[in-house]
């Protein structure tokens, strides 16, 4: 089964609330077999709309990444991100 990537582009608008999200989301992601490949750091925007924060995590499968997103733990984390960030998120299966 191919691995999958969780790719998020984020603009944080409330640092305190987003910090709560990040802590809870990290626990949910690792509980579903996810591992961060990139989390913030320098980037060069070549096309499209830039976000100051970019995150890439790898999961054992697309099903595992989706199960994480839909999990109770991750949805609890999302209560802190909603209104505290503008986000684009895609889950994509590796070739």
Secondary structure, 3 states (H helix, E strand, C coil): CCCEEEEEEEEECCHHHHHHHHHHHHHHHHHCCCEEEEECCCCCCCCCCCCCEEEEEEECCHHHHHHHHHCHHHHHHHHHHECCEEEEEEEEECC
